[in-house]
Amino acid sequence: MATTWKNIILSIIWWWSMKTDFAYTYNIGDLVSFTSRRLTEEHVDDVVLTGIVIKQRFVFTADNRFLVKTPEKDYWVPRPALTLISRANK
């Protein structure tokens, strides 16, 4: 039983040390662009959208995702798909 608790505590310590090492690439308020697919009856269009990061989601097993607000709607976009245009002032 003591070994189980020891493993749990070590796992928690490891998790918190790893979580602080992964800083978000983009901050709330950053201006970013990304490509989205727009489907119509005749064809598929790849459209470059520009928006502002309004929320961050840390995903330990995959890429972090960011909620980007555009004039049409909000999109959850993975980190590799985003391109930074301008940093938000702190």
Backbone as JSON Lines, residues from 0, in Angstrom:
{"i":0,"aa":"M","n":[0.82,-1.2,0.0],"ca":[0.0,0.0,0.0],"c":[0.87,1.26,0.0]}
{"i":1,"aa":"A","n":[1.96,1.25,0.76],"ca":[2.84,2.41,0.82],"c":[3.49,2.69,-0.52]}
{"i":2,"aa":"T","n":[3.8,1.62,-1.26],"ca":[4.4,1.79,-2.59],"c":[3.42,2.47,-3.54]}
{"i":3,"aa":"T","n":[2.15,2.13,-3.45],"ca":[1.13,2.76,-4.3],"c":[1.06,4.25,-4.04]}
{"i":4,"aa":"W","n":[1.02,4.66,-2.77],"ca":[0.96,6.09,-2.44],"c":[2.23,6.8,-2.87]}
{"i":5,"aa":"K","n":[3.36,6.14,-2.73],"ca":[4.63,6.72,-3.16],"c":[4.61,6.98,-4.66]}
{"i":6,"aa":"N","n":[4.11,5.99,-5.43],"ca":[4.02,6.15,-6.89],"c":[3.06,7.27,-7.28]}
{"i":7,"aa":"I","n":[1.95,7.38,-6.55],"ca":[1.0,8.45,-6.84],"c":[1.63,9.81,-6.58]}
{"i":8,"aa":"I","n":[2.31,9.96,-5.46],"ca":[2.95,11.24,-5.12],"c":[4.04,11.57,-6.13]}
{"i":9,"aa":"L","n":[4.85,10.6,-6.5],"ca":[5.88,10.84,-7.5],"c":[5.28,11.22,-8.85]}
{"i":10,"aa":"S","n":[4.17,10.6,-9.2],"ca":[3.5,10.94,-10.46],"c":[2.98,12.37,-10.45]}
{"i":11,"aa":"I","n":[2.41,12.77,-9.32],"ca":[1.9,14.15,-9.2],"c":[3.04,15.14,-9.28]}
{"i":12,"aa":"I","n":[4.14,14.88,-8.59],"ca":[5.3,15.78,-8.64],"c":[5.83,15.87,-10.06]}
{"i":13,"aa":"W","n":[5.94,14.73,-10.74],"ca":[6.42,14.72,-12.11],"c":[5.48,15.51,-13.02]}
{"i":14,"aa":"W","n":[4.17,15.31,-12.85],"ca":[3.18,16.01,-13.68],"c":[3.32,17.52,-13.53]}
{"i":15,"aa":"W","n":[3.41,18.03,-12.3],"ca":[3.51,19.47,-12.1],"c":[4.82,20.03,-12.62]}
{"i":16,"aa":"S","n":[5.9,19.27,-12.52],"ca":[7.17,19.75,-13.05],"c":[7.13,19.8,-14.57]}
{"i":17,"aa":"M","n":[6.47,18.83,-15.21],"ca":[6.35,18.82,-16.67],"c":[5.42,19.92,-17.15]}
{"i":18,"aa":"K","n":[4.32,20.14,-16.44],"ca":[3.33,21.13,-16.85],"c":[3.92,22.52,-16.89]}
{"i":19,"aa":"T","n":[4.81,22.84,-15.95],"ca":[5.41,24.18,-15.94],"c":[6.44,24.34,-17.05]}
{"i":20,"aa":"D","n":[6.97,23.21,-17.57],"ca":[7.95,23.29,-18.66],"c":[7.3,23.62,-19.99]}
{"i":21,"aa":"F","n":[6.02,23.31,-20.14],"ca":[5.32,23.54,-21.39],"c":[4.57,24.86,-21.34]}
{"i":22,"aa":"A","n":[5.2,25.91,-21.79],"ca":[4.52,27.21,-21.83],"c":[3.7,27.27,-23.12]}
{"i":23,"aa":"Y","n":[2.65,28.04,-23.08],"ca":[1.85,28.21,-24.28],"c":[2.63,29.01,-25.31]}
{"i":24,"aa":"T","n":[2.53,28.6,-26.57],"ca":[3.21,29.29,-27.66],"c":[2.52,30.62,-27.94]}
{"i":25,"aa":"Y","n":[1.21,30.63,-27.83],"ca":[0.43,31.84,-28.1],"c":[-0.32,32.23,-26.83]}
{"i":26,"aa":"N","n":[-0.44,33.53,-26.62],"ca":[-1.13,34.05,-25.44],"c":[-2.48,34.62,-25.83]}
{"i":27,"aa":"I","n":[-3.33,34.78,-24.85],"ca":[-4.64,35.39,-25.09],"c":[-4.43,36.81,-25.61]}
{"i":28,"aa":"G","n":[-5.1,37.12,-26.69],"ca":[-4.97,38.44,-27.31],"c":[-4.05,38.47,-28.51]}
{"i":29,"aa":"D","n":[-3.28,37.4,-28.75],"ca":[-2.39,37.36,-29.91],"c":[-3.21,37.28,-31.2]}
{"i":30,"aa":"L","n":[-2.75,37.97,-32.21],"ca":[-3.37,37.94,-33.54],"c":[-2.7,36.81,-34.33]}
{"i":31,"aa":"V","n":[-3.49,35.86,-34.81],"ca":[-2.97,34.69,-35.51],"c":[-3.75,34.45,-36.8]}
{"i":32,"aa":"S","n":[-3.15,33.64,-37.66],"ca":[-3.87,33.21,-38.87],"c":[-3.76,31.7,-38.98]}
{"i":33,"aa":"F","n":[-4.71,31.1,-39.69],"ca":[-4.73,29.66,-39.91],"c":[-5.57,29.37,-41.14]}
{"i":34,"aa":"T","n":[-5.41,28.17,-41.66],"ca":[-6.15,27.75,-42.85],"c":[-7.34,26.88,-42.44]}
{"i":35,"aa":"S","n":[-8.47,27.15,-43.05],"ca":[-9.68,26.38,-42.78],"c":[-10.27,25.95,-44.11]}
{"i":36,"aa":"R","n":[-11.01,24.86,-44.08],"ca":[-11.67,24.37,-45.3],"c":[-13.13,24.8,-45.3]}
{"i":37,"aa":"R","n":[-13.54,25.36,-46.4],"ca":[-14.93,25.77,-46.58],"c":[-15.53,24.87,-47.65]}
{"i":38,"aa":"L","n":[-16.54,24.1,-47.29],"ca":[-17.15,23.14,-48.21],"c":[-18.39,23.73,-48.87]}
{"i":39,"aa":"T","n":[-18.47,23.6,-50.17],"ca":[-19.67,23.99,-50.9],"c":[-20.14,22.77,-51.7]}
{"i":40,"aa":"E","n":[-21.26,22.92,-52.39],"ca":[-21.77,21.79,-53.18],"c":[-20.85,21.45,-54.34]}
{"i":41,"aa":"E","n":[-20.17,22.45,-54.9],"ca":[-19.34,22.22,-56.07],"c":[-17.89,21.92,-55.77]}
{"i":42,"aa":"H","n":[-17.33,22.51,-54.73],"ca":[-15.9,22.35,-54.5],"c":[-15.53,22.65,-53.04]}
{"i":43,"aa":"V","n":[-14.25,22.43,-52.74],"ca":[-13.7,22.68,-51.41],"c":[-12.71,23.84,-51.53]}
{"i":44,"aa":"D","n":[-12.89,24.85,-50.69],"ca":[-11.99,26.01,-50.69],"c":[-11.14,25.99,-49.43]}
{"i":45,"aa":"D","n":[-9.83,26.2,-49.6],"ca":[-8.96,26.44,-48.45],"c":[-8.89,27.95,-48.26]}
{"i":46,"aa":"V","n":[-9.31,28.4,-47.08],"ca":[-9.4,29.82,-46.79],"c":[-8.47,30.15,-45.63]}
{"i":47,"aa":"V","n":[-7.7,31.23,-45.77],"ca":[-6.85,31.69,-44.67],"c":[-7.68,32.64,-43.82]}
{"i":48,"aa":"L","n":[-7.82,32.31,-42.54],"ca":[-8.59,33.13,-41.61],"c":[-7.66,33.8,-40.61]}
{"i":49,"aa":"T","n":[-8.05,34.95,-40.16],"ca":[-7.29,35.7,-39.16],"c":[-8.19,35.94,-37.97]}
{"i":50,"aa":"G","n":[-7.62,35.8,-36.77],"ca":[-8.42,36.0,-35.57],"c":[-7.55,36.23,-34.35]}
{"i":51,"aa":"I","n":[-8.21,36.35,-33.21],"ca":[-7.55,36.63,-31.95],"c":[-7.72,35.42,-31.02]}
{"i":52,"aa":"V","n":[-6.63,35.02,-30.37],"ca":[-6.69,33.92,-29.41],"c":[-7.48,34.39,-28.19]}
{"i":53,"aa":"I","n":[-8.56,33.65,-27.85],"ca":[-9.38,34.06,-26.7],"c":[-9.38,33.02,-25.58]}
{"i":54,"aa":"K","n":[-8.84,31.81,-25.87],"ca":[-8.79,30.78,-24.83],"c":[-7.71,29.77,-25.19]}
{"i":55,"aa":"Q","n":[-7.09,29.18,-24.15],"ca":[-6.05,28.18,-24.34],"c":[-6.48,26.88,-23.67]}
{"i":56,"aa":"R","n":[-6.09,25.76,-24.28],"ca":[-6.38,24.46,-23.65],"c":[-5.11,23.62,-23.7]}
{"i":57,"aa":"F","n":[-4.6,23.26,-22.52],"ca":[-3.41,22.45,-22.43],"c":[-3.79,20.99,-22.61]}
{"i":58,"aa":"V","n":[-3.15,20.32,-23.56],"ca":[-3.39,18.9,-23.81],"c":[-2.04,18.21,-23.67]}
{"i":59,"aa":"F","n":[-1.91,17.37,-22.65],"ca":[-0.6,16.77,-22.36],"c":[-0.19,15.76,-23.42]}
{"i":60,"aa":"T","n":[-1.12,15.02,-23.98],"ca":[-0.79,13.95,-24.91],"c":[-0.84,14.37,-26.37]}
{"i":61,"aa":"A","n":[-1.2,15.59,-26.64],"ca":[-1.31,16.06,-28.03],"c":[-0.92,17.54,-28.07]}
{"i":62,"aa":"D","n":[-1.14,18.14,-29.22],"ca":[-0.84,19.56,-29.36],"c":[-1.83,20.4,-28.57]}
{"i":63,"aa":"N","n":[-1.34,21.48,-27.98],"ca":[-2.24,22.41,-27.3],"c":[-3.19,23.0,-28.33]}
{"i":64,"aa":"R","n":[-4.38,23.33,-27.88],"ca":[-5.38,23.92,-28.77],"c":[-5.72,25.32,-28.28]}
{"i":65,"aa":"F","n":[-6.07,26.17,-29.23],"ca":[-6.38,27.55,-28.93],"c":[-7.73,27.9,-29.55]}
{"i":66,"aa":"L","n":[-8.55,28.6,-28.8],"ca":[-9.83,29.07,-29.32],"c":[-9.57,30.43,-29.96]}
{"i":67,"aa":"V","n":[-9.8,30.49,-31.27],"ca":[-9.52,31.71,-32.04],"c":[-10.84,32.32,-32.48]}
{"i":68,"aa":"K","n":[-11.03,33.59,-32.15],"ca":[-12.26,34.32,-32.52],"c":[-12.02,35.01,-33.85]}
{"i":69,"aa":"T","n":[-12.87,34.67,-34.83],"ca":[-12.85,35.33,-36.13],"c":[-14.17,36.07,-36.31]}
{"i":70,"aa":"P","n":[-14.29,36.9,-37.32],"ca":[-15.56,37.62,-37.51],"c":[-16.76,36.68,-37.7]}
{"i":71,"aa":"E","n":[-16.56,35.51,-38.32],"ca":[-17.68,34.61,-38.58],"c":[-18.05,33.76,-37.36]}
{"i":72,"aa":"K","n":[-17.03,33.1,-36.76],"ca":[-17.29,32.21,-35.63],"c":[-15.97,31.92,-34.92]}
{"i":73,"aa":"D","n":[-16.05,31.13,-33.84],"ca":[-14.87,30.75,-33.08],"c":[-14.43,29.35,-33.5]}
{"i":74,"aa":"Y","n":[-13.1,29.15,-33.58],"ca":[-12.53,27.87,-33.99],"c":[-11.54,27.38,-32.94]}
{"i":75,"aa":"W","n":[-11.58,26.07,-32.63],"ca":[-10.51,25.44,-31.85],"c":[-9.46,25.0,-32.85]}
{"i":76,"aa":"V","n":[-8.24,25.53,-32.7],"ca":[-7.18,25.28,-33.68],"c":[-5.97,24.69,-32.95]}
{"i":77,"aa":"P","n":[-5.37,23.61,-33.47],"ca":[-4.16,23.07,-32.85],"c":[-2.97,24.01,-33.07]}
{"i":78,"aa":"R","n":[-2.03,23.96,-32.16],"ca":[-0.88,24.86,-32.2],"c":[-0.12,24.84,-33.53]}
{"i":79,"aa":"P","n":[0.18,23.68,-34.13],"ca":[0.96,23.7,-35.37],"c":[0.25,24.4,-36.54]}
{"i":80,"aa":"A","n":[-1.05,24.53,-36.49],"ca":[-1.8,25.13,-37.59],"c":[-1.81,26.66,-37.52]}
{"i":81,"aa":"L","n":[-1.39,27.23,-36.41],"ca":[-1.44,28.68,-36.23],"c":[-0.14,29.35,-36.66]}
{"i":82,"aa":"T","n":[-0.28,30.57,-37.17],"ca":[0.85,31.42,-37.52],"c":[0.66,32.75,-36.79]}
{"i":83,"aa":"L","n":[1.69,33.16,-36.06],"ca":[1.61,34.41,-35.3],"c":[1.74,35.6,-36.24]}
{"i":84,"aa":"I","n":[0.83,36.53,-36.13],"ca":[0.89,37.78,-36.88],"c":[1.4,38.89,-35.97]}
{"i":85,"aa":"S","n":[0.84,38.98,-34.75],"ca":[1.24,40.03,-33.83],"c":[0.97,39.58,-32.39]}
{"i":86,"aa":"R","n":[1.92,39.88,-31.51],"ca":[1.76,39.58,-30.08],"c":[0.88,40.62,-29.43]}
{"i":87,"aa":"A","n":[0.13,40.18,-28.41],"ca":[-0.69,41.11,-27.62],"c":[0.22,41.89,-26.67]}
{"i":88,"aa":"N","n":[-0.14,43.13,-26.41],"ca":[0.62,43.93,-25.43],"c":[0.32,43.42,-24.03]}
{"i":89,"aa":"K","n":[1.33,43.39,-23.2],"ca":[1.13,42.92,-21.83],"c":[0.89,44.07,-20.88]}
